[in-house]
Amino acid sequence: MITLRQSAIVLLMVLAGTANAKDKVPYATQVNDLMRYQRVTPEIATSGALTNDSIKELAKHSFRTVIDLRPEVENTQKEKLAVEAENMLYVNIPVTNDGIDDAQLAAFKQAIAQASPPILLHCATGNKAGAMWASYRLSEGISPGIALKEGRASGMNLGFEQKIKQKWCTEPASC
């Protein structure tokens, strides 16, 4: 027979796990309405374009920060208002098809250092989000094989991968 003390301990463990889960990014099987959603760490996920429904889905899963890599011409102001209406922080780091430059990578590093998790990094298709993630991981000393694999899993295409290899790999064989 379960005692009152055992019941209290179990309840505290469940509550502690629930509180801790609020700061964690859900797995892809736990979310709906997010294009190319990928959990890259317990605190950061990547995806493609957001809709009003997907922004509400992020809020439902307690996301606190959205980092948008789209240029302003891609209607970022409308998304900013929708994200802020759900009480999340919106950060825009415009990335073009030219690749990820040092200033953009520095802005991303600053954003994730200052942001409250869970954090979503996204663009229109997942391509730039995957490229930014791979660049970030490379800048943190992760091996090119792992960083590029993670970038591809997050939506990075071959064109962006080549640009990242040109920037980060001193010898083609090292990537």
ROVEX-935368 format. One record per residue (C-alpha): chain; residue number from 0; residue in one letter; z, x, y. Coordinates in steps of 0.001 Angstrom, whole numbers, plus 500000, padded with zeros to 6 digits. Example, Ala and Ser with C-alpha at 12.3 -4.5 7.8 and 13.67 -1.06 7.14 Angstrom:
// residues 2
 unit pos code      z      x      y
    A   0    A 507800 512300 495500
    A   1    S 507140 513670 498940
// end
This chain:
// residues 175
 unit pos code      z      x      y
    A   0    M 500000 500000 500000
    A   1    I 499081 501282 503440
    A   2    T 502020 501800 505752
    A   3    L 502111 501011 509451
    A   4    R 502135 504717 510214
    A   5    Q 499002 505348 508085
    A   6    S 497233 502443 509817
    A   7    A 498125 503861 513221
    A   8    I 496814 507301 512259
    A   9    V 493527 505849 511014
    A  10    L 493146 503795 514212
    A  11    L 493773 506864 516395
    A  12    M 491188 508856 514427
    A  13    V 488581 506117 514867
    A  14    L 489301 505826 518589
    A  15    A 489154 509598 519049
    A  16    G 485797 509733 517284
    A  17    T 484434 506899 519422
    A  18    A 485576 508549 522646
    A  19    N 483996 511828 521611
    A  20    A 480740 510090 520621
    A  21    K 480259 508769 524170
    A  22    D 479485 512317 525317
    A  23    K 477016 512934 522494
    A  24    V 473294 512243 522280
    A  25    P 472392 509686 519618
    A  26    Y 469961 510556 516835
    A  27    A 466428 509142 516946
    A  28    T 467259 506504 514340
    A  29    Q 469927 505126 516682
    A  30    V 467724 504471 519729
    A  31    N 464825 502133 520486
    A  32    D 462075 502060 523103
    A  33    L 461918 505823 523726
    A  34    M 458601 507622 523207
    A  35    R 458882 510891 521233
    A  36    Y 462656 510882 521408
    A  37    Q 464206 514062 519977
    A  38    R 467863 515103 519855
    A  39    V 467769 518837 520606
    A  40    T 471523 519416 520911
    A  41    P 474569 517182 520673
    A  42    E 474385 516834 524492
    A  43    I 470630 516948 525273
    A  44    A 467623 514928 524116
    A  45    T 463953 514988 525093
    A  46    S 461356 512239 525304
    A  47    G 458094 511065 526775
    A  48    A 457666 508323 529366
    A  49    L 460456 505918 530227
    A  50    T 460129 502183 530762
    A  51    N 462690 499794 532212
    A  52    D 463690 498900 528641
    A  53    S 464118 502545 527647
    A  54    I 466235 503224 530744
    A  55    K 468508 500341 529710
    A  56    E 468595 501810 526188
    A  57    L 469758 505151 527640
    A  58    A 472514 503378 529568
    A  59    K 473548 501501 526406
    A  60    H 474009 504885 524696
    A  61    S 476074 506222 527624
    A  62    F 473518 508741 528916
    A  63    R 474700 510056 532261
    A  64    T 471780 512207 533419
    A  65    V 467985 511894 533339
    A  66    I 465890 514967 534184
    A  67    D 462300 513981 534942
    A  68    L 459626 516700 534875
    A  69    R 456807 514538 536243
    A  70    P 455302 515271 539671
    A  71    E 456018 512715 542403
    A  72    V 452485 511290 542153
    A  73    E 453483 509836 538758
    A  74    N 455723 507157 540303
    A  75    T 458983 509076 540055
    A  76    Q 460618 507137 542910
    A  77    K 460472 503871 540951
    A  78    E 462102 505573 537955
    A  79    K 464741 507178 540163
    A  80    L 465784 503754 541456
    A  81    A 465870 502254 537943
    A  82    V 467940 505166 536562
    A  83    E 470385 505051 539466
    A  84    A 470687 501245 539076
    A  85    E 472089 501981 535592
    A  86    N 474644 504400 537124
    A  87    M 472982 507539 535801
    A  88    L 472135 510692 537747
    A  89    Y 468393 511238 538301
    A  90    V 467021 514771 538766
    A  91    N 463338 515489 539389
    A  92    I 461873 518936 538654
    A  93    P 458104 518519 539165
    A  94    V 456085 520485 536593
    A  95    T 452295 520651 536684
    A  96    N 449883 521558 533910
    A  97    D 449966 525171 535158
    A  98    G 453056 525824 533042
    A  99    I 456761 526437 533572
    A 100    D 457468 528903 536381
    A 101    D 460699 530795 537083
    A 102    A 461800 528422 539874
    A 103    Q 461371 525360 537641
    A 104    L 463278 527002 534799
    A 105    A 466063 528016 537208
    A 106    A 466243 524445 538542
    A 107    F 466480 523121 534972
    A 108    K 469260 525568 534097
    A 109    Q 471156 524558 537225
    A 110    A 470653 520855 536496
    A 111    I 472014 521040 532949
    A 112    A 474905 523254 534053
    A 113    Q 475967 520719 536683
    A 114    A 475017 517473 534913
    A 115    S 477292 515277 532868
    A 116    P 476124 514768 529290
    A 117    P 474501 513089 527539
    A 118    I 471331 514347 529236
    A 119    L 467739 513220 528713
    A 120    L 464913 515628 529602
    A 121    H 461564 513867 529807
    A 122    C 458012 513764 531150
    A 123    A 455072 511414 530597
    A 124    T 454251 512481 527019
    A 125    G 456938 514929 525865
    A 126    N 454572 517876 526386
    A 127    K 456263 519305 529491
    A 128    A 459733 518379 528197
    A 129    G 459041 520315 524997
    A 130    A 457645 523233 526996
    A 131    M 460677 523299 529293
    A 132    W 462997 523169 526300
    A 133    A 461168 526053 524589
    A 134    S 461222 528086 527837
    A 135    Y 464921 527429 528274
    A 136    R 465716 528438 524708
    A 137    L 463655 531635 525087
    A 138    S 465513 532442 528326
    A 139    E 468780 532076 526410
    A 140    G 467690 534687 523859
    A 141    I 466657 532357 521042
    A 142    S 463919 533834 518848
    A 143    P 460361 532779 519752
    A 144    G 459806 531228 516327
    A 145    I 462783 528898 516701
    A 146    A 462255 528131 520409
    A 147    L 458569 527281 519942
    A 148    K 459303 525157 516872
    A 149    E 461889 523185 518857
    A 150    G 459400 522809 521725
    A 151    R 456724 521462 519376
    A 152    A 459211 519042 517794
    A 153    S 459922 517736 521305
    A 154    G 456234 517101 522054
    A 155    M 454895 520404 523402
    A 156    N 451159 520744 522769
    A 157    L 449117 523838 521951
    A 158    G 447997 524356 525569
    A 159    F 451544 524619 526884
    A 160    E 452582 526674 523880
    A 161    Q 449897 529238 524722
    A 162    K 451128 529422 528324
    A 163    I 454678 529992 527141
    A 164    K 453566 532687 524717
    A 165    Q 451660 534450 527528
    A 166    K 454766 534443 529690
    A 167    W 457461 535235 527136
    A 168    C 455835 537235 524355
    A 169    T 455064 540849 525124
    A 170    E 453120 541216 521888
    A 171    P 451251 538385 520137
    A 172    A 452879 539312 516843
    A 173    S 456332 538731 518382
    A 174    C 455585 535008 518654
// end
